[in-house]
Amino acid sequence: MAKSKDVRLTITLECTQCANNRQKRLPGISRYTTQKNRRNTPARLELKKFCRFCNQHTNHKEIK
């Protein structure tokens, strides 16, 4: 049986440039899902990933 507080969490990463730009927000927002270890990285995760709406590599931040 799994414990109620698992160490690994499934998180969602969202493009920071698409969220700030209202014109690019209309077609969509680039989002990725990944897992992180709660004990090793308690802070919000930020990775550089490819955004198909911006057509370039941009910073993606963890959202709730």
PDB file of N, CA, C, O and CB in Angstrom:
ATOM      1  N   MET A   1       0.832  -1.179   0.000  1.00  0.00           N
ATOM      2  CA  MET A   1       0.000   0.000   0.000  1.00  0.00           C
ATOM      3  C   MET A   1       0.880   1.246   0.000  1.00  0.00           C
ATOM      4  O   MET A   1       1.911   1.294   0.671  1.00  0.00           O
ATOM      5  CB  MET A   1      -0.948  -0.004   1.209  1.00  0.00           C
ATOM      6  N   ALA A   2       0.462   2.239  -0.752  1.00  0.00           N
ATOM      7  CA  ALA A   2       1.198   3.493  -0.826  1.00  0.00           C
ATOM      8  C   ALA A   2       0.827   4.394   0.349  1.00  0.00           C
ATOM      9  O   ALA A   2      -0.308   4.398   0.826  1.00  0.00           O
ATOM     10  CB  ALA A   2       0.918   4.207  -2.162  1.00  0.00           C
ATOM     11  N   LYS A   3       1.808   5.144   0.791  1.00  0.00           N
ATOM     12  CA  LYS A   3       1.555   6.097   1.864  1.00  0.00           C
ATOM     13  C   LYS A   3       0.831   7.310   1.295  1.00  0.00           C
ATOM     14  O   LYS A   3       0.851   7.547   0.087  1.00  0.00           O
ATOM     15  CB  LYS A   3       2.876   6.520   2.559  1.00  0.00           C
ATOM     16  N   SER A   4       0.199   8.068   2.166  1.00  0.00           N
ATOM     17  CA  SER A   4      -0.563   9.227   1.712  1.00  0.00           C
ATOM     18  C   SER A   4       0.348  10.353   1.237  1.00  0.00           C
ATOM     19  O   SER A   4      -0.047  11.141   0.378  1.00  0.00           O
ATOM     20  CB  SER A   4      -1.466   9.728   2.827  1.00  0.00           C
ATOM     21  N   LYS A   5       1.566  10.443   1.783  1.00  0.00           N
ATOM     22  CA  LYS A   5       2.499  11.481   1.367  1.00  0.00           C
ATOM     23  C   LYS A   5       3.639  10.834   0.601  1.00  0.00           C
ATOM     24  O   LYS A   5       4.660  10.472   1.187  1.00  0.00           O
ATOM     25  CB  LYS A   5       3.032  12.281   2.586  1.00  0.00           C
ATOM     26  N   ASP A   6       3.469  10.688  -0.707  1.00  0.00           N
ATOM     27  CA  ASP A   6       4.517  10.130  -1.544  1.00  0.00           C
ATOM     28  C   ASP A   6       5.630  11.139  -1.702  1.00  0.00           C
ATOM     29  O   ASP A   6       5.410  12.348  -1.628  1.00  0.00           O
ATOM     30  CB  ASP A   6       3.967   9.714  -2.911  1.00  0.00           C
ATOM     31  N   VAL A   7       6.845  10.622  -1.924  1.00  0.00           N
ATOM     32  CA  VAL A   7       8.002  11.498  -2.091  1.00  0.00           C
ATOM     33  C   VAL A   7       7.996  12.116  -3.484  1.00  0.00           C
ATOM     34  O   VAL A   7       8.342  13.287  -3.639  1.00  0.00           O
ATOM     35  CB  VAL A   7       9.314  10.722  -1.853  1.00  0.00           C
ATOM     36  N   ARG A   8       7.608  11.348  -4.498  1.00  0.00           N
ATOM     37  CA  ARG A   8       7.608  11.852  -5.867  1.00  0.00           C
ATOM     38  C   ARG A   8       6.245  12.430  -6.219  1.00  0.00           C
ATOM     39  O   ARG A   8       5.206  11.812  -5.985  1.00  0.00           O
ATOM     40  CB  ARG A   8       7.988  10.738  -6.856  1.00  0.00           C
ATOM     41  N   LEU A   9       6.277  13.650  -6.797  1.00  0.00           N
ATOM     42  CA  LEU A   9       5.054  14.345  -7.190  1.00  0.00           C
ATOM     43  C   LEU A   9       5.017  14.528  -8.697  1.00  0.00           C
ATOM     44  O   LEU A   9       6.060  14.708  -9.326  1.00  0.00           O
ATOM     45  CB  LEU A   9       4.947  15.707  -6.483  1.00  0.00           C
ATOM     46  N   THR A  10       3.833  14.484  -9.279  1.00  0.00           N
ATOM     47  CA  THR A  10       3.655  14.825 -10.686  1.00  0.00           C
ATOM     48  C   THR A  10       3.346  16.314 -10.755  1.00  0.00           C
ATOM     49  O   THR A  10       2.390  16.790 -10.142  1.00  0.00           O
ATOM     50  CB  THR A  10       2.514  13.967 -11.357  1.00  0.00           C
ATOM     51  N   ILE A  11       4.172  17.051 -11.514  1.00  0.00           N
ATOM     52  CA  ILE A  11       4.018  18.502 -11.604  1.00  0.00           C
ATOM     53  C   ILE A  11       3.791  18.904 -13.053  1.00  0.00           C
ATOM     54  O   ILE A  11       4.072  18.137 -13.974  1.00  0.00           O
ATOM     55  CB  ILE A  11       5.259  19.227 -11.029  1.00  0.00           C
ATOM     56  N   THR A  12       3.284  20.103 -13.243  1.00  0.00           N
ATOM     57  CA  THR A  12       3.042  20.656 -14.572  1.00  0.00           C
ATOM     58  C   THR A  12       3.941  21.866 -14.763  1.00  0.00           C
ATOM     59  O   THR A  12       4.005  22.742 -13.901  1.00  0.00           O
ATOM     60  CB  THR A  12       1.542  21.041 -14.763  1.00  0.00           C
ATOM     61  N   LEU A  13       4.644  21.915 -15.907  1.00  0.00           N
ATOM     62  CA  LEU A  13       5.499  23.043 -16.260  1.00  0.00           C
ATOM     63  C   LEU A  13       4.802  23.846 -17.348  1.00  0.00           C
ATOM     64  O   LEU A  13       4.304  23.277 -18.319  1.00  0.00           O
ATOM     65  CB  LEU A  13       6.912  22.564 -16.731  1.00  0.00           C
ATOM     66  N   GLU A  14       4.763  25.176 -17.188  1.00  0.00           N
ATOM     67  CA  GLU A  14       4.088  26.046 -18.142  1.00  0.00           C
ATOM     68  C   GLU A  14       5.055  27.095 -18.667  1.00  0.00           C
ATOM     69  O   GLU A  14       5.887  27.610 -17.920  1.00  0.00           O
ATOM     70  CB  GLU A  14       2.864  26.718 -17.496  1.00  0.00           C
ATOM     71  N   CYS A  15       4.947  27.411 -19.953  1.00  0.00           N
ATOM     72  CA  CYS A  15       5.810  28.403 -20.598  1.00  0.00           C
ATOM     73  C   CYS A  15       5.570  29.778 -19.987  1.00  0.00           C
ATOM     74  O   CYS A  15       4.423  30.194 -19.823  1.00  0.00           O
ATOM     75  CB  CYS A  15       5.560  28.439 -22.125  1.00  0.00           C
ATOM     76  N   THR A  16       6.648  30.488 -19.649  1.00  0.00           N
ATOM     77  CA  THR A  16       6.511  31.804 -19.036  1.00  0.00           C
ATOM     78  C   THR A  16       6.227  32.878 -20.078  1.00  0.00           C
ATOM     79  O   THR A  16       5.529  33.846 -19.775  1.00  0.00           O
ATOM     80  CB  THR A  16       7.769  32.156 -18.256  1.00  0.00           C
ATOM     81  N   GLN A  17       6.741  32.739 -21.283  1.00  0.00           N
ATOM     82  CA  GLN A  17       6.516  33.756 -22.303  1.00  0.00           C
ATOM     83  C   GLN A  17       5.101  33.700 -22.855  1.00  0.00           C
ATOM     84  O   GLN A  17       4.521  34.749 -23.132  1.00  0.00           O
ATOM     85  CB  GLN A  17       7.514  33.596 -23.430  1.00  0.00           C
ATOM     86  N   CYS A  18       4.532  32.535 -23.022  1.00  0.00           N
ATOM     87  CA  CYS A  18       3.155  32.414 -23.511  1.00  0.00           C
ATOM     88  C   CYS A  18       2.167  32.956 -22.479  1.00  0.00           C
ATOM     89  O   CYS A  18       1.165  33.568 -22.848  1.00  0.00           O
ATOM     90  CB  CYS A  18       2.826  30.943 -23.841  1.00  0.00           C
ATOM     91  N   ALA A  19       2.435  32.741 -21.205  1.00  0.00           N
ATOM     92  CA  ALA A  19       1.533  33.205 -20.159  1.00  0.00           C
ATOM     93  C   ALA A  19       1.526  34.726 -20.073  1.00  0.00           C
ATOM     94  O   ALA A  19       0.499  35.322 -19.748  1.00  0.00           O
ATOM     95  CB  ALA A  19       1.929  32.604 -18.814  1.00  0.00           C
ATOM     96  N   ASN A  20       2.674  35.369 -20.365  1.00  0.00           N
ATOM     97  CA  ASN A  20       2.759  36.827 -20.278  1.00  0.00           C
ATOM     98  C   ASN A  20       2.214  37.511 -21.522  1.00  0.00           C
ATOM     99  O   ASN A  20       1.691  38.621 -21.423  1.00  0.00           O
ATOM    100  CB  ASN A  20       4.192  37.251 -20.053  1.00  0.00           C
ATOM    101  N   ASN A  21       2.320  36.891 -22.678  1.00  0.00           N
ATOM    102  CA  ASN A  21       1.915  37.507 -23.928  1.00  0.00           C
ATOM    103  C   ASN A  21       0.457  37.154 -24.229  1.00  0.00           C
ATOM    104  O   ASN A  21       0.147  35.987 -24.468  1.00  0.00           O
ATOM    105  CB  ASN A  21       2.839  37.057 -25.081  1.00  0.00           C
ATOM    106  N   ARG A  22      -0.429  38.128 -24.222  1.00  0.00           N
ATOM    107  CA  ARG A  22      -1.859  37.861 -24.433  1.00  0.00           C
ATOM    108  C   ARG A  22      -2.166  37.428 -25.863  1.00  0.00           C
ATOM    109  O   ARG A  22      -3.094  36.648 -26.078  1.00  0.00           O
ATOM    110  CB  ARG A  22      -2.675  39.098 -24.092  1.00  0.00           C
ATOM    111  N   GLN A  23      -1.412  37.913 -26.841  1.00  0.00           N
ATOM    112  CA  GLN A  23      -1.667  37.533 -28.226  1.00  0.00           C
ATOM    113  C   GLN A  23      -1.324  36.069 -28.459  1.00  0.00           C
ATOM    114  O   GLN A  23      -2.024  35.388 -29.209  1.00  0.00           O
ATOM    115  CB  GLN A  23      -0.868  38.420 -29.181  1.00  0.00           C
ATOM    116  N   LYS A  24      -0.264  35.570 -27.836  1.00  0.00           N
ATOM    117  CA  LYS A  24       0.110  34.168 -28.004  1.00  0.00           C
ATOM    118  C   LYS A  24      -0.680  33.257 -27.092  1.00  0.00           C
ATOM    119  O   LYS A  24      -0.675  32.040 -27.277  1.00  0.00           O
ATOM    120  CB  LYS A  24       1.584  33.987 -27.747  1.00  0.00           C
ATOM    121  N   ARG A  25      -1.368  33.831 -26.098  1.00  0.00           N
ATOM    122  CA  ARG A  25      -2.140  32.995 -25.186  1.00  0.00           C
ATOM    123  C   ARG A  25      -3.385  32.416 -25.857  1.00  0.00           C
ATOM    124  O   ARG A  25      -3.898  31.384 -25.427  1.00  0.00           O
ATOM    125  CB  ARG A  25      -2.541  33.796 -23.958  1.00  0.00           C
ATOM    126  N   LEU A  26      -3.867  33.070 -26.899  1.00  0.00           N
ATOM    127  CA  LEU A  26      -5.082  32.606 -27.560  1.00  0.00           C
ATOM    128  C   LEU A  26      -4.943  31.233 -28.207  1.00  0.00           C
ATOM    129  O   LEU A  26      -5.804  30.387 -27.971  1.00  0.00           O
ATOM    130  CB  LEU A  26      -5.493  33.598 -28.596  1.00  0.00           C
ATOM    131  N   PRO A  27      -3.898  30.952 -29.021  1.00  0.00           N
ATOM    132  CA  PRO A  27      -3.836  29.635 -29.634  1.00  0.00           C
ATOM    133  C   PRO A  27      -3.540  28.519 -28.644  1.00  0.00           C
ATOM    134  O   PRO A  27      -3.987  27.389 -28.842  1.00  0.00           O
ATOM    135  CB  PRO A  27      -2.804  29.633 -30.704  1.00  0.00           C
ATOM    136  N   GLY A  28      -2.798  28.811 -27.586  1.00  0.00           N
ATOM    137  CA  GLY A  28      -2.506  27.785 -26.598  1.00  0.00           C
ATOM    138  C   GLY A  28      -1.296  28.121 -25.764  1.00  0.00           C
ATOM    139  O   GLY A  28      -0.573  29.074 -26.056  1.00  0.00           O
ATOM    140  N   ILE A  29      -1.074  27.337 -24.725  1.00  0.00           N
ATOM    141  CA  ILE A  29       0.062  27.505 -23.841  1.00  0.00           C
ATOM    142  C   ILE A  29       0.808  26.192 -23.802  1.00  0.00           C
ATOM    143  O   ILE A  29       0.212  25.123 -23.664  1.00  0.00           O
ATOM    144  CB  ILE A  29      -0.376  27.952 -22.417  1.00  0.00           C
ATOM    145  N   SER A  30       2.125  26.284 -23.925  1.00  0.00           N
ATOM    146  CA  SER A  30       2.958  25.088 -23.874  1.00  0.00           C
ATOM    147  C   SER A  30       3.018  24.565 -22.448  1.00  0.00           C
ATOM    148  O   SER A  30       3.385  25.302 -21.532  1.00  0.00           O
ATOM    149  CB  SER A  30       4.377  25.382 -24.405  1.00  0.00           C
ATOM    150  N   ARG A  31       2.659  23.294 -22.248  1.00  0.00           N
ATOM    151  CA  ARG A  31       2.693  22.666 -20.930  1.00  0.00           C
ATOM    152  C   ARG A  31       3.328  21.290 -21.021  1.00  0.00           C
ATOM    153  O   ARG A  31       3.085  20.538 -21.966  1.00  0.00           O
ATOM    154  CB  ARG A  31       1.279  22.564 -20.338  1.00  0.00           C
ATOM    155  N   TYR A  32       4.133  20.977 -20.040  1.00  0.00           N
ATOM    156  CA  TYR A  32       4.762  19.675 -19.910  1.00  0.00           C
ATOM    157  C   TYR A  32       4.426  19.110 -18.540  1.00  0.00           C
ATOM    158  O   TYR A  32       4.213  19.868 -17.594  1.00  0.00           O
ATOM    159  CB  TYR A  32       6.297  19.769 -20.115  1.00  0.00           C
ATOM    160  N   THR A  33       4.377  17.792 -18.421  1.00  0.00           N
ATOM    161  CA  THR A  33       4.227  17.151 -17.122  1.00  0.00           C
ATOM    162  C   THR A  33       5.487  16.343 -16.855  1.00  0.00           C
ATOM    163  O   THR A  33       6.059  15.738 -17.762  1.00  0.00           O
ATOM    164  CB  THR A  33       2.947  16.247 -17.069  1.00  0.00           C
ATOM    165  N   THR A  34       5.907  16.343 -15.600  1.00  0.00           N
ATOM    166  CA  THR A  34       7.084  15.602 -15.178  1.00  0.00           C
ATOM    167  C   THR A  34       6.936  15.276 -13.701  1.00  0.00           C
ATOM    168  O   THR A  34       5.944  15.645 -13.073  1.00  0.00           O
ATOM    169  CB  THR A  34       8.390  16.406 -15.449  1.00  0.00           C
ATOM    170  N   GLN A  35       7.917  14.589 -13.154  1.00  0.00           N
ATOM    171  CA  GLN A  35       7.905  14.265 -11.736  1.00  0.00           C
ATOM    172  C   GLN A  35       9.122  14.860 -11.068  1.00  0.00           C
ATOM    173  O   GLN A  35      10.178  15.007 -11.683  1.00  0.00           O
ATOM    174  CB  GLN A  35       7.858  12.750 -11.517  1.00  0.00           C
ATOM    175  N   LYS A  36       8.961  15.204  -9.782  1.00  0.00           N
ATOM    176  CA  LYS A  36      10.087  15.689  -9.006  1.00  0.00           C
ATOM    177  C   LYS A  36      10.042  15.061  -7.628  1.00  0.00           C
ATOM    178  O   LYS A  36       8.994  14.626  -7.152  1.00  0.00           O
ATOM    179  CB  LYS A  36      10.078  17.229  -8.911  1.00  0.00           C
ATOM    180  N   ASN A  37      11.209  15.025  -6.997  1.00  0.00           N
ATOM    181  CA  ASN A  37      11.329  14.502  -5.652  1.00  0.00           C
ATOM    182  C   ASN A  37      11.074  15.635  -4.671  1.00  0.00           C
ATOM    183  O   ASN A  37      11.759  16.657  -4.709  1.00  0.00           O
ATOM    184  CB  ASN A  37      12.721  13.860  -5.420  1.00  0.00           C
ATOM    185  N   ARG A  38      10.103  15.462  -3.803  1.00  0.00           N
ATOM    186  CA  ARG A  38       9.700  16.510  -2.860  1.00  0.00           C
ATOM    187  C   ARG A  38      10.819  16.826  -1.863  1.00  0.00           C
ATOM    188  O   ARG A  38      10.972  17.980  -1.462  1.00  0.00           O
ATOM    189  CB  ARG A  38       8.432  16.087  -2.106  1.00  0.00           C
ATOM    190  N   ARG A  39      11.593  15.831  -1.461  1.00  0.00           N
ATOM    191  CA  ARG A  39      12.638  16.048  -0.460  1.00  0.00           C
ATOM    192  C   ARG A  39      13.858  16.745  -1.043  1.00  0.00           C
ATOM    193  O   ARG A  39      14.450  17.591  -0.375  1.00  0.00           O
ATOM    194  CB  ARG A  39      13.052  14.728   0.154  1.00  0.00           C
ATOM    195  N   ASN A  40      14.251  16.414  -2.272  1.00  0.00           N
ATOM    196  CA  ASN A  40      15.444  17.003  -2.872  1.00  0.00           C
ATOM    197  C   ASN A  40      15.205  18.405  -3.405  1.00  0.00           C
ATOM    198  O   ASN A  40      16.091  19.255  -3.315  1.00  0.00           O
ATOM    199  CB  ASN A  40      15.943  16.126  -3.981  1.00  0.00           C
ATOM    200  N   THR A  41      14.017  18.666  -3.961  1.00  0.00           N
ATOM    201  CA  THR A  41      13.721  19.969  -4.554  1.00  0.00           C
ATOM    202  C   THR A  41      12.387  20.491  -4.011  1.00  0.00           C
ATOM    203  O   THR A  41      11.352  20.347  -4.662  1.00  0.00           O
ATOM    204  CB  THR A  41      13.682  19.872  -6.108  1.00  0.00           C
ATOM    205  N   PRO A  42      12.411  21.094  -2.827  1.00  0.00           N
ATOM    206  CA  PRO A  42      11.155  21.619  -2.270  1.00  0.00           C
ATOM    207  C   PRO A  42      10.677  22.887  -2.970  1.00  0.00           C
ATOM    208  O   PRO A  42       9.484  23.192  -2.949  1.00  0.00           O
ATOM    209  CB  PRO A  42      11.327  21.900  -0.793  1.00  0.00           C
ATOM    210  N   ALA A  43      11.600  23.632  -3.591  1.00  0.00           N
ATOM    211  CA  ALA A  43      11.223  24.875  -4.271  1.00  0.00           C
ATOM    212  C   ALA A  43      10.587  24.558  -5.624  1.00  0.00           C
ATOM    213  O   ALA A  43      10.634  23.422  -6.096  1.00  0.00           O
ATOM    214  CB  ALA A  43      12.459  25.797  -4.456  1.00  0.00           C
ATOM    215  N   ARG A  44       9.992  25.583  -6.238  1.00  0.00           N
ATOM    216  CA  ARG A  44       9.365  25.394  -7.545  1.00  0.00           C
ATOM    217  C   ARG A  44      10.434  25.154  -8.607  1.00  0.00           C
ATOM    218  O   ARG A  44      11.481  25.802  -8.609  1.00  0.00           O
ATOM    219  CB  ARG A  44       8.497  26.619  -7.918  1.00  0.00           C
ATOM    220  N   LEU A  45      10.163  24.231  -9.491  1.00  0.00           N
ATOM    221  CA  LEU A  45      11.108  23.824 -10.518  1.00  0.00           C
ATOM    222  C   LEU A  45      10.988  24.735 -11.730  1.00  0.00           C
ATOM    223  O   LEU A  45       9.890  25.162 -12.087  1.00  0.00           O
ATOM    224  CB  LEU A  45      10.876  22.361 -10.919  1.00  0.00           C
ATOM    225  N   GLU A  46      12.127  25.035 -12.366  1.00  0.00           N
ATOM    226  CA  GLU A  46      12.145  25.838 -13.582  1.00  0.00           C
ATOM    227  C   GLU A  46      13.143  25.213 -14.549  1.00  0.00           C
ATOM    228  O   GLU A  46      14.329  25.094 -14.239  1.00  0.00           O
ATOM    229  CB  GLU A  46      12.512  27.329 -13.276  1.00  0.00           C
ATOM    230  N   LEU A  47      12.653  24.811 -15.729  1.00  0.00           N
ATOM    231  CA  LEU A  47      13.486  24.161 -16.736  1.00  0.00           C
ATOM    232  C   LEU A  47      13.335  24.866 -18.066  1.00  0.00           C
ATOM    233  O   LEU A  47      12.326  25.522 -18.324  1.00  0.00           O
ATOM    234  CB  LEU A  47      13.125  22.677 -16.873  1.00  0.00           C
ATOM    235  N   LYS A  48      14.348  24.725 -18.912  1.00  0.00           N
ATOM    236  CA  LYS A  48      14.289  25.285 -20.253  1.00  0.00           C
ATOM    237  C   LYS A  48      13.798  24.178 -21.190  1.00  0.00           C
ATOM    238  O   LYS A  48      14.474  23.166 -21.375  1.00  0.00           O
ATOM    239  CB  LYS A  48      15.691  25.850 -20.707  1.00  0.00           C
ATOM    240  N   LYS A  49      12.612  24.382 -21.779  1.00  0.00           N
ATOM    241  CA  LYS A  49      11.990  23.393 -22.661  1.00  0.00           C
ATOM    242  C   LYS A  49      11.570  24.089 -23.958  1.00  0.00           C
ATOM    243  O   LYS A  49      11.532  25.317 -24.036  1.00  0.00           O
ATOM    244  CB  LYS A  49      10.758  22.709 -21.966  1.00  0.00           C
ATOM    245  N   PHE A  50      11.256  23.280 -24.974  1.00  0.00           N
ATOM    246  CA  PHE A  50      10.822  23.833 -26.260  1.00  0.00           C
ATOM    247  C   PHE A  50       9.342  24.160 -26.208  1.00  0.00           C
ATOM    248  O   PHE A  50       8.526  23.333 -25.802  1.00  0.00           O
ATOM    249  CB  PHE A  50      11.114  22.848 -27.414  1.00  0.00           C
ATOM    250  N   CYS A  51       9.000  25.378 -26.624  1.00  0.00           N
ATOM    251  CA  CYS A  51       7.608  25.814 -26.712  1.00  0.00           C
ATOM    252  C   CYS A  51       7.223  25.851 -28.184  1.00  0.00           C
ATOM    253  O   CYS A  51       7.834  26.580 -28.965  1.00  0.00           O
ATOM    254  CB  CYS A  51       7.397  27.215 -26.034  1.00  0.00           C
ATOM    255  N   ARG A  52       6.221  25.076 -28.569  1.00  0.00           N
ATOM    256  CA  ARG A  52       5.830  25.022 -29.980  1.00  0.00           C
ATOM    257  C   ARG A  52       5.058  26.258 -30.415  1.00  0.00           C
ATOM    258  O   ARG A  52       4.944  26.523 -31.612  1.00  0.00           O
ATOM    259  CB  ARG A  52       4.993  23.787 -30.241  1.00  0.00           C
ATOM    260  N   PHE A  53       4.529  27.017 -29.470  1.00  0.00           N
ATOM    261  CA  PHE A  53       3.803  28.236 -29.808  1.00  0.00           C
ATOM    262  C   PHE A  53       4.758  29.414 -29.996  1.00  0.00           C
ATOM    263  O   PHE A  53       4.531  30.267 -30.854  1.00  0.00           O
ATOM    264  CB  PHE A  53       2.775  28.559 -28.722  1.00  0.00           C
ATOM    265  N   CYS A  54       5.822  29.463 -29.197  1.00  0.00           N
ATOM    266  CA  CYS A  54       6.853  30.492 -29.361  1.00  0.00           C
ATOM    267  C   CYS A  54       7.887  30.060 -30.401  1.00  0.00           C
ATOM    268  O   CYS A  54       8.625  30.897 -30.920  1.00  0.00           O
ATOM    269  CB  CYS A  54       7.544  30.783 -28.012  1.00  0.00           C
ATOM    270  N   ASN A  55       7.947  28.772 -30.709  1.00  0.00           N
ATOM    271  CA  ASN A  55       8.875  28.179 -31.672  1.00  0.00           C
ATOM    272  C   ASN A  55      10.330  28.387 -31.253  1.00  0.00           C
ATOM    273  O   ASN A  55      11.195  28.633 -32.094  1.00  0.00           O
ATOM    274  CB  ASN A  55       8.643  28.774 -33.060  1.00  0.00           C
ATOM    275  N   GLN A  56      10.596  28.286 -29.942  1.00  0.00           N
ATOM    276  CA  GLN A  56      11.954  28.398 -29.424  1.00  0.00           C
ATOM    277  C   GLN A  56      12.008  27.786 -28.031  1.00  0.00           C
ATOM    278  O   GLN A  56      10.973  27.470 -27.445  1.00  0.00           O
ATOM    279  CB  GLN A  56      12.419  29.879 -29.394  1.00  0.00           C
ATOM    280  N   HIS A  57      13.218  27.619 -27.502  1.00  0.00           N
ATOM    281  CA  HIS A  57      13.395  27.118 -26.152  1.00  0.00           C
ATOM    282  C   HIS A  57      13.183  28.269 -25.174  1.00  0.00           C
ATOM    283  O   HIS A  57      13.824  29.314 -25.288  1.00  0.00           O
ATOM    284  CB  HIS A  57      14.801  26.478 -25.970  1.00  0.00           C
ATOM    285  N   THR A  58      12.281  28.074 -24.211  1.00  0.00           N
ATOM    286  CA  THR A  58      11.956  29.112 -23.230  1.00  0.00           C
ATOM    287  C   THR A  58      11.927  28.486 -21.836  1.00  0.00           C
ATOM    288  O   THR A  58      11.930  27.263 -21.695  1.00  0.00           O
ATOM    289  CB  THR A  58      10.586  29.792 -23.563  1.00  0.00           C
ATOM    290  N   ASN A  59      11.900  29.330 -20.820  1.00  0.00           N
ATOM    291  CA  ASN A  59      11.798  28.855 -19.448  1.00  0.00           C
ATOM    292  C   ASN A  59      10.373  28.396 -19.175  1.00  0.00           C
ATOM    293  O   ASN A  59       9.406  29.066 -19.537  1.00  0.00           O
ATOM    294  CB  ASN A  59      12.220  29.956 -18.448  1.00  0.00           C
ATOM    295  N   HIS A  60      10.267  27.249 -18.535  1.00  0.00           N
ATOM    296  CA  HIS A  60       8.980  26.696 -18.115  1.00  0.00           C
ATOM    297  C   HIS A  60       9.006  26.568 -16.608  1.00  0.00           C
ATOM    298  O   HIS A  60       9.904  25.931 -16.057  1.00  0.00           O
ATOM    299  CB  HIS A  60       8.690  25.313 -18.797  1.00  0.00           C
ATOM    300  N   LYS A  61       8.023  27.170 -15.921  1.00  0.00           N
ATOM    301  CA  LYS A  61       7.958  27.142 -14.471  1.00  0.00           C
ATOM    302  C   LYS A  61       6.865  26.190 -13.999  1.00  0.00           C
ATOM    303  O   LYS A  61       5.885  25.935 -14.699  1.00  0.00           O
ATOM    304  CB  LYS A  61       7.717  28.547 -13.920  1.00  0.00           C
ATOM    305  N   GLU A  62       7.063  25.685 -12.814  1.00  0.00           N
ATOM    306  CA  GLU A  62       6.091  24.790 -12.190  1.00  0.00           C
ATOM    307  C   GLU A  62       4.861  25.571 -11.769  1.00  0.00           C
ATOM    308  O   GLU A  62       4.964  26.649 -11.183  1.00  0.00           O
ATOM    309  CB  GLU A  62       6.708  24.067 -10.978  1.00  0.00           C
ATOM    310  N   ILE A  63       3.686  25.010 -12.078  1.00  0.00           N
ATOM    311  CA  ILE A  63       2.426  25.602 -11.633  1.00  0.00           C
ATOM    312  C   ILE A  63       1.725  24.591 -10.735  1.00  0.00           C
ATOM    313  O   ILE A  63       2.112  23.425 -10.670  1.00  0.00           O
ATOM    314  CB  ILE A  63       1.518  26.008 -12.850  1.00  0.00           C
ATOM    315  N   LYS A  64       0.686  25.056 -10.044  1.00  0.00           N
ATOM    316  CA  LYS A  64      -0.053  24.142  -9.161  1.00  0.00           C
ATOM    317  C   LYS A  64      -0.852  23.139  -9.946  1.00  0.00           C
ATOM    318  O   LYS A  64      -1.531  22.296  -9.360  1.00  0.00           O
ATOM    319  CB  LYS A  64      -0.975  24.914  -8.241  1.00  0.00           C
TER     320      LYS A  64
END
